Amino acid sequence: MTSFDDILEEVGKFGRCQKRVFALLCLVSMPWAGVYVGIVFQGFTPDHWCKDGAVEQWRLQCGRSPSDARQLTALLVNSSGEVQRSSCEQYDVDWNATLACDTQEVDVSGMPTKPCASGWEYDYEGRRSFVTEFDLVCSDAWLMDMFQAMLNIGFLLGSIAIGYLADRFGRKLSFVMSNVFNGVAGILVAIAPNYLSMIIFRVLFGFGVKGGWMAGYVLITEIVGVESRRTVGVLYQMFFSVGLLFLPLLAYFITDWRWLQVVITIPYFVYILYYWLIPESPRWLLSQNRKAEAVAITEAMAKENKKTLSKNIETLADDNADDSSSASLMDLIRTPKMRKHTLILSYNWFTSAVVYQGLIMLLGIMGGNVYISFLISSLVEFPAAFFILFTIERVGRRLPFAAANAVAGAACFITAFLHDGWLKTGVACVGRLGITIAFEMVVFVNTELYPTFVRNLGVSVCSTLCDVGGIMAPFLLYRLAAIWLELPLIIFGFLAFLAAGLVLLLPETRGVPLPDTIDDVEHPNKTTQSAMETHQQLSSKLLPNTNISTNQDPASV
């Protein structure tokens, strides 16, 4: 029998066909950036103060400025003695009986206060967010956290469901159908008439986005050779960083959160056309005993790559095809090594999501120009891709993966105890770089540690902890920051250091063929020896002249 990895020697491990599919799928990562962290702009919370109808009427009738009206908002004294305006309290006084057009100053000392009773006034700064539209401030501020949490609940449900569907009905079909779902749900978010309907549609939006992204990732890694997996895995995720660069530019010019949501959603309608532009994964077809379709797609790939196949394709088979129909969640934890991989990878997904998402959302509450800060911090992510590409084939996966988590943890700890300034900003950027590397590596390491028939399911199940982390991240950040602004950084540091230690318990996957069965995972040495023997047998058939090196391209013989 001939495996798909053997056939890729003839088809081309990363030929014109794979490059075309890869380029198309990379575009899918760009709008996901807006979905994942768009809350920084869509949920922008401007300065706000209590609205009072009598004060507003006085201001308009007497031609007074907004600042004059705001002076009548409660003034509180904090623990350090600094006087500041309250955003959530107002003076409990009948302003109709107090104010007149010739009023110059009001003695507010000793006046009782009360929570805002008639809503809020906002310093919009030219922007409208769902926070200002639905008054998600003061006692209702936690509802903004819920907006982001509901997206991650959608991620959680969708990654499991679409992961299962992708292993059952195919990578391509699941990918395309998820984009249909994304387009419809994204538009529903944009036209939601109230907060409740908005978060319901937000769950539906998240349901399709991540599952479709993961299906596309698994598809491209299954049609390229071992040597190219690192490149496609890293660059596929790097386009998420490209999307991050476009996001602040879009948000700067599109000042209404609803229209920004529409712009983020439109690409998903375009991706529906991929049904006619990308192939199904031959590996998956083989695992489903659909050999004829796998052969046809493989031949089409060879033709596009301008390669000629030998008759060995007629023996193309998958050793694990008989087990595919019974694939289940239990396969991920039934055996010792599969269980260890699942637990460690799940925790790393969790940590990556909490720290990465937390550091980005921190930009929205630290003050300054959020557009510039977001853009600069996004640029930091690009060295991450080059670091991975430079190290993982020279050093391996495990050590850079662990080091990235350790660097992120150390940077979070150090940043928490530095005063504001260029040094604190620089160390924070190092932390962002470290967690970006860790986040990018967990994705493709996850795909390399699971056999074909449960690969998509395995990645999806482990990444559900990413979604749990995403659910917790806004609450950890915003509620803990209300106690002490630096407290979330301390928590992030502990999580990242633990992740670094656990990564060292994983096996190295550099240069190792993708496993096809659970036995390949549990007994990797036996699998490697078998793969070498198969490769030698194939080479002897393709290269009968023993004077020709087996490293030579068969197509050139």
C-alpha positions, 0 to 999 in steps of 0.5 A: 500500500502507498500512503498519501505522504508517499504520493506527495513525493510525486505530486509535489509537497508544496506545488502550485496547487497547494500554494493557490489553496494556501493563499486563498485560505490565508485570507480567512484569517484577516476578518477573524481579527476584527471578530476576535478583538473588535470589542476594543473599538466596537465596545469603546467606552468614552467619558460619561456623566449623569444625564439630568433633564433639568440641567440639559434644558437649562443649558440649551435655554441659556446657551451654556456649554456642555462643560458648564452643565457637567460642573453640576455632576457630583464631585467625589474625593478619592483616597489620595485627596484628588477631586474628580468627577463621578461617572455614576453619581449625581447630586440629588437636587431639584435643579428646576428650582435652583438654576436660572440663566444668570446662575454663575456658580452653585454651592454643591458642598454637602449636597446628597448624591444618588446613582444616575437616574435618567441615563448618561451623557457621553463625550463621543469623540466622533465615535458611537459604540454599543456601550453608548447605544445601550448604556453599558456603564456603571452598574451595567458595565459587566454587560460589556464583558458579556458581549465578548464572553458570548462570542467565545461561547459561540467559539466553544460550541462551534469548534466542537460541532464544526470539528465533528462535522469536518471529520464526519462530512469533510473539511471543505463542506464544513468550511464553506457552510460555516462561512454561510453561517458567518455571513448571516449571523454577522449581519444580524449582529449589525442590525440587532435592535437591543442588547439581548438580541445582539448577544444572541446573534453574537453567539451565533456569529462566534459559532461559525467563525472559529470552526470554519477557520480551524477546518481551513487550517487542517485542510491546508496542513493535510495537503502539503508535505512535512517540510512545508507544514511549519511554513503554512501553519505559521503564515496562515496565522500571521494573516490574523496579524495582518487583519489586526493592522487593518482593524484600527484603520477601519475603526478610525474611518468607520465611526459607527460600531454597526457599520464596522460590524458590516465591514468585518462580516462582508468577507465571509460572503466572499469565502462561500465561493471557495466551494468551487476553488479549493479541493477536499482533503485527500487524507480525509477522503482516504480515512472515509474509504472514498478512495476514488475521490481521493485519487481523482483529487490527487491526480488533479493536484499533480496536473496543476503542479505539472507532475506525473504520477506513477501507477503507485497511486492505484494502491493509495490507502489509509490504514486507519480508514476502518476506524474513522466511522467510530472516531469519538471524543474518547479517542482523545483520552483513552490511551496514555499519550493521547490523554497527556497530549490532550490535557497539556494542549488544552491548558496551553490553548486556555493560557494563550487565549487569556493572556493574548486577549487580555493584553489586547483589551488592556489597550482599551482601558490604559488611556492614550490614543487607542488607534496608535497603541493598537497599531504599534502592538500589532506590528510586534506580532510580525517578528513572532512569525519570523522567529518561529520560521527560523527556529522550529526546523533548527531547534524544534517545536518544544523548546521555542514553544516553552520559551515563548510562554516563559518570556510572556510570563516574565514580561507580564510580571515585570510590566506590572511593577514598572512605572508608566513610560517607554520601558514599561511599554517596551517590556509589555511589547515583549510579552505580547511577542512571547504570547503571540509565538505561543499562540501560533505554535499551539495550533500547528503542534496540536495538528501534528500530535493527532492522527488523521481520523481525529485530527480536526476533532482533536484540534477543535476539542483542545481549542475549546479551552481557548474559548473558555479562556476567552470567556474568562478573559474580559471578566478577569481583565475589567473586574480585576483592573477595577481593583488594581490596574496591574493585577491582571498582569500578575495572573497572566504571568502565573498562567504563562509560566505553568504553560511553559513547564507543561510544554516540556512534557510533550514530544518533539514533532520536528520532521516526524510524519503526521500520524495516521493511527492512535498506534502511531502516537503511542509507539512513534519509534515503530511508526518512524521505522515503518515509514522509512521502510515504505519510503525505501520501497517506493524509492526502489520502484521509482528509481530502479537504477541504484546509482541514482540518489533517492534524494533526487526528484522522481519527476526528473528521472 
